[in-house]
């Protein structure tokens, strides 16, 4: 198993937030298209395809996108990351 294999499954590309982005979006009852539109209104270019790739862990979000996602989803940035990160395994 690689270093990204833990209770959430294989996190390809180092994407740690994908699952929580999808969960918070679902809680808001928004489509991926709606979240992408909200991101664009905030000034961060994002399409439905980019949102889908992040949620499905096909690609990672950069630091700017993470900050905008937290703002759009109305959550703290820390809430986007899994609670039980295996930090000690990365040393």
Beta strands, then each sheet from edge to edge (+ up, - down):
strand 1: 5-6
strand 2: 9-10
sheet 1: 1+ 2-
end
